[in-house]
Amino acid sequence: MDIIRENNKELVKFSGGVVVKDSSLVIQAPEGSYNESQDVLVLVGKVIATLKKRNLEAQRLLLEQKGNIAKAYGNVIVRENNTLLKADSVYFTEGTITAYGKVFYRNIEDSMEVYAGFLMSTNDSTLIEDKPLIKFLRRDTLVVKAEKFHIENSGIQGYDSVNIAGGQMKVDADTLFFNEDSNNGILTGGCSIQWKDGDGKSDTLKFFLTEQNELDSIILLSEAFVHNKGEKNEIFISSPRIIIKIESGELKYLRATSGKGIFKELDNVGTKSN
């Protein structure tokens, strides 16, 4: 241990293995230093720590006594209960975790993965920004993209340029609200959906998923339009409300509330109906 005095303040340097313990943390590192003037403890090397209920690995860890702040840098890994967080840097304050850089988050219980450049999580909610992407990993993986996500309780909200892909279909909209508990969601603003044989458009779109993340049914609301071209026929329909079901990328069911449509057989025999 080396002690250096600067401006009547001590800078204490530790080497040969450092262990820090108190009531809420245990830290091990090859080297460290304590700056009395800043009241900051710095640990470097392969840092392994337990901060309350979190297990942490990093290349560098700063503990700021003022404000009770911990800052981890370099290949940071945080494990807590059924969650895993990886990032270039992670800041811990009272009740808040903020991750920067190449962020990866996995929730094993919810079968969910997050990729982003920024993530901030509190006791009540999570904010995800900087090219975020969410994967729901069940039998049929859903990939959701947006400019920003806000997660609170079991609700996931996506804002601006929302895109959902999976189950051989793709959906685009302005905003998303998804409820994990009931496994259904609402998309609003210029909604469009595509599947193998067709597409649809509406101002509002509701979708329902099975427990395996397979599409159960889709409801297109307000100026809804659906086009589908199957092996034997082609359908065009517009209505205030259209319910469809897609399986393996194919339209299996369609029901419209009033509206107008065209049914066209592929042998060029067409029938119009209201």
C-alpha positions as CSV (number, residue, x, y, z in Angstrom):
1,M,0.0,0.0,0.0
2,D,1.3,3.5,-1.0
3,I,0.1,6.7,0.6
4,I,0.7,10.0,-1.4
5,R,-0.2,13.4,0.0
6,E,-1.3,16.1,-2.3
7,N,-2.6,19.5,-1.0
8,N,-2.9,18.0,2.5
9,K,-5.2,15.2,1.0
10,E,-4.2,11.6,0.9
11,L,-4.3,9.3,-2.2
12,V,-4.0,5.7,-1.1
13,K,-2.9,3.1,-3.6
14,F,-3.5,-0.6,-3.1
15,S,-1.9,-3.5,-5.0
16,G,-1.4,-7.2,-4.7
17,G,-5.1,-8.0,-4.4
18,V,-7.8,-5.8,-2.8
19,V,-10.9,-6.8,-0.9
20,V,-13.5,-4.3,0.2
21,K,-16.4,-5.2,2.5
22,D,-19.2,-3.5,4.3
23,S,-22.8,-4.3,5.1
24,S,-24.1,-4.0,1.5
25,L,-21.1,-4.9,-0.7
26,V,-18.2,-7.2,-1.2
27,I,-15.6,-6.3,-3.9
28,Q,-12.4,-8.1,-5.1
29,A,-9.9,-6.5,-7.5
30,P,-6.2,-6.8,-8.3
31,E,-5.5,-3.0,-7.6
32,G,-7.2,0.0,-6.3
33,S,-6.9,3.6,-5.0
34,Y,-8.7,5.9,-2.6
35,N,-8.8,9.7,-3.2
36,E,-9.6,11.5,0.0
37,S,-10.3,14.9,-1.6
38,Q,-13.0,13.4,-3.9
39,D,-14.0,10.6,-1.5
40,V,-13.8,8.1,-4.4
41,L,-12.6,4.5,-4.3
42,V,-11.3,3.2,-7.6
43,L,-10.8,-0.5,-8.3
44,V,-9.2,-1.8,-11.5
45,G,-8.3,-5.1,-13.1
46,K,-10.8,-8.0,-13.1
47,V,-13.3,-6.6,-10.6
48,I,-15.8,-9.0,-9.1
49,A,-18.4,-7.5,-6.8
50,T,-21.6,-8.1,-5.0
51,L,-23.7,-4.9,-4.6
52,K,-26.7,-5.7,-2.5
53,K,-28.4,-8.4,-4.5
54,R,-26.5,-7.9,-7.7
55,N,-23.4,-9.8,-8.9
56,L,-21.1,-7.6,-10.9
57,E,-18.1,-8.1,-13.2
58,A,-16.1,-5.2,-14.8
59,Q,-12.6,-3.9,-15.6
60,R,-13.0,-0.8,-13.5
61,L,-15.3,0.2,-10.7
62,L,-15.7,3.7,-9.1
63,L,-17.4,4.1,-5.7
64,E,-18.4,7.7,-5.0
65,Q,-19.3,7.9,-1.3
66,K,-21.1,11.2,-1.9
67,G,-24.5,10.3,-3.4
68,N,-23.8,6.6,-2.9
69,I,-23.0,6.1,-6.6
70,A,-21.2,3.2,-8.3
71,K,-19.8,3.3,-11.8
72,A,-18.6,0.2,-13.7
73,Y,-16.6,0.3,-16.9
74,G,-15.3,-2.2,-19.5
75,N,-17.2,-5.4,-20.4
76,V,-19.7,-5.0,-17.5
77,I,-21.8,-7.9,-16.6
78,V,-24.6,-7.6,-14.0
79,R,-26.7,-10.6,-12.7
80,E,-29.7,-10.3,-10.6
81,N,-32.4,-12.9,-9.9
82,N,-33.5,-14.1,-13.4
83,T,-32.0,-11.2,-15.3
84,L,-28.6,-10.6,-17.1
85,L,-27.3,-7.2,-18.2
86,K,-24.2,-6.6,-20.3
87,A,-22.9,-3.1,-21.4
88,D,-19.8,-1.0,-21.9
89,S,-20.6,1.0,-18.8
90,V,-23.2,0.8,-16.0
91,Y,-24.0,3.4,-13.4
92,F,-25.8,2.5,-10.1
93,T,-27.6,5.1,-8.0
94,E,-30.2,4.7,-5.4
95,G,-33.1,2.8,-7.1
96,T,-31.7,3.3,-10.7
97,I,-29.5,1.4,-13.1
98,T,-28.3,3.2,-16.3
99,A,-26.4,1.2,-19.0
100,Y,-24.5,2.7,-21.9
101,G,-22.8,1.5,-25.1
102,K,-23.5,-1.9,-26.5
103,V,-26.3,-2.9,-24.1
104,F,-27.7,-6.4,-23.9
105,Y,-30.4,-7.4,-21.4
106,R,-32.1,-10.8,-20.9
107,N,-35.1,-11.6,-18.7
108,I,-35.3,-15.4,-18.4
109,E,-38.7,-15.4,-16.7
110,D,-40.3,-13.3,-19.5
111,S,-38.3,-15.0,-22.3
112,M,-37.3,-11.5,-23.4
113,E,-34.0,-10.0,-24.8
114,V,-33.2,-6.4,-25.3
115,Y,-30.5,-4.9,-27.5
116,A,-29.8,-1.1,-27.4
117,G,-27.4,1.7,-26.9
118,F,-29.0,3.0,-23.7
119,L,-31.1,1.5,-20.9
120,M,-32.3,3.1,-17.7
121,S,-34.2,1.0,-15.2
122,T,-35.8,2.0,-11.9
123,N,-37.9,0.1,-9.5
124,D,-41.1,1.0,-11.4
125,S,-40.1,1.3,-15.1
126,T,-37.5,0.9,-17.8
127,L,-36.5,3.3,-20.6
128,I,-34.7,1.9,-23.7
129,E,-33.3,4.1,-26.4
130,D,-30.6,4.4,-29.2
131,K,-31.7,1.8,-31.9
132,P,-33.5,-0.5,-29.4
133,L,-34.7,-4.0,-30.4
134,I,-36.7,-6.4,-28.2
135,K,-37.0,-10.1,-28.9
136,F,-39.7,-12.3,-27.4
137,L,-38.2,-15.8,-27.3
138,R,-40.8,-18.4,-27.4
139,R,-41.8,-21.0,-30.1
140,D,-42.2,-18.3,-32.6
141,T,-39.8,-15.4,-32.0
142,L,-41.1,-11.9,-32.3
143,V,-38.7,-9.0,-33.0
144,V,-39.9,-5.5,-32.1
145,K,-38.1,-2.3,-33.2
146,A,-38.8,1.3,-32.4
147,E,-37.1,4.6,-31.7
148,K,-37.8,4.3,-28.0
149,F,-39.4,1.8,-25.6
150,H,-40.9,2.4,-22.2
151,I,-41.7,-0.6,-20.0
152,E,-43.8,-0.4,-16.9
153,N,-45.2,-3.3,-15.0
154,S,-46.4,-5.7,-17.8
155,G,-46.9,-2.9,-20.4
156,I,-44.5,-2.2,-23.2
157,Q,-44.9,1.0,-25.2
158,G,-43.0,1.7,-28.4
159,Y,-42.7,5.1,-30.0
160,D,-42.0,6.2,-33.6
161,S,-41.3,3.8,-36.5
162,V,-42.5,0.7,-34.8
163,N,-41.8,-2.6,-36.6
164,I,-42.8,-6.1,-35.6
165,A,-41.5,-9.2,-37.4
166,G,-42.2,-12.8,-36.7
167,G,-44.5,-15.7,-37.6
168,Q,-43.9,-15.0,-41.3
169,M,-45.5,-11.6,-41.0
170,K,-44.4,-7.9,-40.6
171,V,-46.2,-5.0,-39.1
172,D,-45.3,-1.3,-39.2
173,A,-47.0,1.6,-37.2
174,D,-46.3,4.8,-35.3
175,T,-46.9,3.6,-31.8
176,L,-47.3,0.3,-29.9
177,F,-48.8,-0.7,-26.6
178,F,-48.3,-4.4,-25.7
179,N,-49.6,-6.1,-22.5
180,E,-47.4,-9.1,-21.6
181,D,-49.9,-10.5,-19.1
182,S,-52.8,-10.7,-21.6
183,N,-50.4,-11.3,-24.6
184,N,-52.2,-8.7,-26.8
185,G,-51.2,-5.4,-28.3
186,I,-52.5,-2.2,-30.0
187,L,-50.8,-0.4,-32.8
188,T,-51.8,3.1,-33.9
189,G,-50.9,5.5,-36.7
190,G,-50.5,4.4,-40.3
191,C,-50.6,0.6,-39.5
192,S,-49.6,-1.8,-42.2
193,I,-49.3,-5.6,-42.1
194,Q,-47.7,-8.0,-44.6
195,W,-47.8,-11.8,-44.7
196,K,-46.8,-14.3,-47.4
197,D,-49.8,-13.9,-49.6
198,G,-51.2,-10.5,-48.7
199,D,-51.2,-7.3,-46.8
200,G,-53.5,-5.0,-44.9
201,K,-53.8,-1.3,-43.7
202,S,-55.7,0.6,-41.1
203,D,-55.4,3.5,-38.6
204,T,-55.5,1.1,-35.6
205,L,-54.6,-2.5,-35.4
206,K,-55.1,-5.0,-32.5
207,F,-53.3,-8.3,-32.3
208,F,-53.6,-11.3,-30.0
209,L,-50.9,-13.9,-29.5
210,T,-50.9,-17.4,-28.1
211,E,-48.6,-18.4,-25.3
212,Q,-46.1,-19.6,-27.9
213,N,-46.1,-16.1,-29.5
214,E,-48.0,-17.3,-32.5
215,L,-50.6,-14.9,-33.9
216,D,-54.1,-15.9,-32.8
217,S,-56.1,-13.1,-34.5
218,I,-55.7,-9.6,-35.8
219,I,-58.3,-6.8,-35.9
220,L,-57.9,-3.9,-38.3
221,L,-60.0,-0.8,-37.2
222,S,-60.9,2.5,-38.9
223,E,-60.6,2.6,-42.7
224,A,-59.3,-1.0,-42.8
225,F,-58.2,-2.6,-46.0
226,V,-57.1,-6.2,-46.7
227,H,-55.7,-7.8,-49.9
228,N,-54.9,-11.5,-50.1
229,K,-53.9,-13.5,-53.1
230,G,-54.0,-17.3,-52.4
231,E,-53.6,-20.3,-54.7
232,K,-57.2,-20.2,-56.0
233,N,-58.5,-16.7,-55.5
234,E,-57.7,-13.1,-54.7
235,I,-59.6,-10.9,-52.2
236,F,-59.8,-7.1,-51.9
237,I,-61.9,-5.8,-49.0
238,S,-62.4,-2.4,-47.2
239,S,-64.4,-2.1,-44.0
240,P,-64.5,-0.2,-40.7
241,R,-63.6,-3.4,-39.0
242,I,-61.8,-6.5,-40.4
243,I,-60.8,-9.6,-38.4
244,I,-58.2,-11.9,-39.8
245,K,-56.2,-14.9,-38.7
246,I,-52.8,-15.9,-40.2
247,E,-51.2,-19.3,-39.9
248,S,-47.8,-20.1,-41.4
249,G,-47.9,-16.9,-43.3
250,E,-51.2,-17.7,-44.9
251,L,-54.7,-16.1,-44.4
252,K,-56.9,-18.7,-42.8
253,Y,-59.9,-16.6,-41.7
254,L,-61.4,-13.2,-42.6
255,R,-64.5,-11.5,-41.3
256,A,-65.6,-7.9,-42.1
257,T,-68.2,-5.7,-40.6
258,S,-70.1,-4.2,-43.6
259,G,-67.8,-2.5,-46.2
260,K,-67.1,-3.4,-49.8
261,G,-65.0,-6.1,-51.4
262,I,-64.0,-8.0,-54.5
263,F,-63.6,-11.7,-54.8
264,K,-61.6,-12.8,-57.8
265,E,-61.0,-16.4,-58.9
266,L,-57.7,-17.0,-60.6
267,D,-59.5,-18.3,-63.7
268,N,-60.5,-14.6,-64.2
269,V,-64.1,-15.2,-63.2
270,G,-64.8,-12.3,-60.8
271,T,-67.6,-11.6,-58.4
272,K,-68.3,-8.3,-56.6
273,S,-70.2,-8.1,-53.3
274,N,-71.2,-5.6,-50.7
